[in-house]
Amino acid sequence: MPDGPKQTMTRDEQLIRSALAGETAAFGTLVERYWKLVVAMALTRIADPAEAEDVAQESFLKAYSHLHTLRDPSRFAGWLSRIAVQQCTNSLRRSARCKTAFGCKATPLDELDAKPAEPANPGLTQSQIHFVRQTVLRLPEKFQSLIVMRFVAGLSAGQIAGQLGKRPGTVRVWLHRAYKILRKDLAPFFEEVES
């Protein structure tokens, strides 16, 4: 039976306290629990799956080294998500600087989806996956994070609210707005898949 929001939060808090006490295996459990979420968040910003995994590793390393600064252990996933977003930004900046330093034209952030990830749904073609990814990337950043937390991590609106320190009603409204945008923008995709 899946954990409820309170059970998951309590276990995260216990793992964080153990990790802070020097038990590295406790942090390893957190990595296992949130790896998929962090990689998915990175993939919303960085098209290369290998680079997204590197960003995820950097995010967990940064989280581990700054774990003592986490004020509310029950909001670990939200805190980790913000670290991942910042690590993505840093990675994209490094990549752009590197390309510029070697005489290459820097690639705009919205064109970095050149190498699509391995399909999560084997029934979709690469062009369909690319279309869905581009549609999610056009969402405002706060909506992108919500969609990833909802559909990749499987968090409920209440759990997302707890992680982000927002009211559940606010998160439900944001999710509704994101769904509305996605429904409109993905309409051609649904027609293609259904035919």
Order of alpha helices (4+ residues) and beta strands (2+ residues): alpha-alpha-alpha-alpha-alpha-alpha-alpha-alpha-alpha
